[in-house]
Amino acid sequence: MDGTLTVSALDFDQLRAESGVPQGRPILEHMAQAPRAERKMIQAVLERHERDAALRSALRDGAAEVLEELRRRGFKTALLTRNSAESVRTVLRRFGLEFDCWISREHAEPKPSPEPVLKIARTLGLPPEQLVVVGDYTFDVLCGHAAGARTAFVRTDNGVEPPEQTDVVIENLHELLRLLPENLT
């Protein structure tokens, strides 16, 4: 969601500074290992930042059109995020986006675990090999690869380079349409 479909308004440096999570450490993983009181504080800060970011985010150029074209071609779509379910609902409502299913951190172990991709595959009734995980961050590629799905890394301005496991690198979401069949019928 953040970065791939939306231009994220999340300031991870500020979030880490306010919650005491060391720079460079993934927030969810740090929170999971923190003592209970610290975990509750980090979660409160994280949820506040995510709520604000969901309200301030902008839809990435082409995101709505690409999703619409995928549906027209007969593809099933899913949203997978490390974000909260509340933030997902806010973004979907704000931009009128629809998916066959979506998974937030409350529904499965977060990326880079393969669990959420495998859960999406089961929900959609597809083998993982028929899925393409599209994302702009290392965890997107790692979870898709570990689940046996194909991966497409979309370059954004976040400065992250695609990991070696990436199947294809695209410069924008529209390029995804060139890589997929015209339709599934």
C-alpha positions in Angstrom: 0.0 0.0 0.0 2.4 2.7 1.2 4.8 3.4 -1.5 3.4 1.1 -4.2 -0.2 2.3 -4.5 0.1 5.5 -2.5 2.8 8.1 -2.1 3.3 7.5 1.6 3.1 10.2 4.2 4.7 8.0 6.8 7.9 9.6 8.3 9.7 6.5 9.6 12.5 8.5 11.0 10.1 10.6 13.1 8.1 7.5 14.1 11.3 5.8 15.3 12.4 8.9 17.2 9.1 9.2 19.0 8.9 5.5 19.8 12.5 4.9 20.7 13.0 2.3 17.9 16.7 2.4 16.8 17.3 3.8 13.3 17.4 1.0 10.6 15.5 -1.5 12.8 12.2 -2.6 11.4 9.5 -1.2 13.7 7.2 -4.2 13.9 10.0 -6.6 14.6 11.4 -4.3 17.3 7.9 -3.9 18.8 7.3 -7.7 18.9 10.5 -8.2 21.0 10.0 -5.2 23.3 8.7 -5.6 26.9 4.9 -5.2 27.2 4.8 -1.5 28.4 7.3 -0.5 25.6 5.3 -2.5 23.0 2.1 -0.7 23.9 3.8 2.7 23.7 5.3 1.9 20.3 2.0 0.5 19.0 0.2 3.7 20.1 2.8 5.9 18.3 2.7 3.7 15.2 -1.1 3.7 15.0 -1.2 7.5 15.4 1.4 8.0 12.6 -0.4 5.5 10.3 -3.8 7.1 10.8 -2.3 10.5 10.0 -0.5 9.1 7.0 -3.6 7.3 5.6 -5.4 10.6 5.7 -2.5 12.6 4.1 -1.4 10.0 1.5 -1.9 10.5 -2.2 -2.7 7.9 -4.7 0.3 7.0 -6.9 0.0 8.0 -10.5 -1.7 5.2 -12.4 -2.6 3.1 -9.4 -6.4 3.3 -9.9 -6.2 2.9 -13.6 -3.9 -0.2 -13.4 -6.2 -1.8 -10.8 -9.2 -1.2 -13.0 -7.4 -2.6 -16.1 -6.3 -5.7 -14.1 -10.0 -6.3 -13.2 -11.1 -5.7 -16.8 -8.6 -8.4 -17.9 -9.9 -10.9 -15.3 -7.1 -10.8 -12.8 -7.8 -11.1 -9.1 -6.2 -8.5 -7.0 -5.1 -8.4 -3.3 -3.6 -5.8 -1.1 -0.9 -6.8 1.4 0.6 -4.3 3.9 2.5 -4.2 7.1 0.1 -1.3 7.9 -2.9 -1.5 10.2 -6.4 -2.6 9.1 -7.7 0.8 10.1 -5.3 2.5 7.8 -6.1 0.1 4.9 -9.9 0.8 5.3 -9.1 4.6 5.3 -7.1 4.4 2.1 -9.6 2.1 0.3 -12.5 4.4 1.3 -10.6 7.6 0.4 -9.6 6.5 -3.1 -12.4 4.1 -3.9 -10.1 1.2 -4.3 -11.4 -2.4 -4.4 -9.6 -5.7 -4.0 -10.7 -9.3 -4.0 -9.0 -9.5 -0.6 -6.6 -7.6 1.6 -4.3 -8.4 4.5 -2.9 -6.1 7.1 -0.6 -7.0 10.0 -3.6 -8.0 12.1 -4.5 -10.8 9.7 -1.1 -12.6 9.3 2.5 -12.5 10.2 3.9 -9.4 8.5 6.2 -9.3 5.5 8.9 -10.5 5.0 7.2 -13.7 6.2 5.6 -15.7 3.3 2.5 -16.3 5.5 0.4 -13.4 4.1 1.1 -14.3 0.5 0.2 -17.9 1.2 -3.0 -16.7 2.9 -3.8 -14.6 -0.1 -3.3 -17.6 -2.4 -5.7 -19.7 -0.4 -8.3 -16.9 -0.2 -8.1 -16.4 -4.0 -8.1 -20.1 -4.7 -4.8 -19.9 -6.6 -1.4 -21.6 -6.2 1.2 -19.1 -5.0 3.1 -19.7 -8.3 0.3 -17.8 -10.1 0.6 -14.7 -7.9 2.7 -11.7 -8.7 3.8 -9.7 -5.6 4.3 -6.1 -6.6 6.1 -3.8 -4.2 8.6 -1.1 -3.7 10.5 -2.5 -0.7 12.8 -5.4 0.0 10.2 -7.1 2.3 7.7 -7.3 -0.6 10.1 -9.3 -2.7 11.3 -11.5 0.1 7.8 -12.5 1.2 6.7 -13.2 -2.4 9.8 -15.1 -3.3 9.6 -17.2 -0.1 6.0 -18.1 -0.8 6.8 -19.2 -4.4 5.2 -16.3 -6.1 6.7 -14.2 -8.8 7.9 -10.7 -7.8 7.9 -7.3 -9.5 9.8 -4.5 -7.8 8.5 -1.1 -8.7 11.1 1.7 -8.4 9.9 4.7 -6.4 11.8 7.7 -4.9 12.4 5.7 -1.6 16.0 5.0 -2.6 15.6 1.2 -2.1 17.3 -1.0 -4.7 15.6 -4.3 -5.7 16.9 -7.4 -4.0 18.6 -10.1 -6.0 15.5 -12.4 -5.7 13.4 -9.9 -7.7 12.0 -11.4 -10.9 11.4 -8.2 -12.7 12.0 -4.5 -12.0 9.5 -1.9 -13.3 9.7 1.9 -13.3 6.0 2.5 -12.7 2.8 0.5 -12.2 1.8 0.9 -15.9 4.7 -1.3 -16.9 3.1 -4.1 -15.0 0.3 -4.2 -17.6 2.8 -4.9 -20.4 4.1 -7.9 -18.5 0.8 -9.6 -18.0 -1.5 -11.3 -20.6 -4.1 -9.1 -22.3 -6.8 -11.2 -20.6 -7.3 -14.4 -18.7 -10.1 -15.9 -20.9 
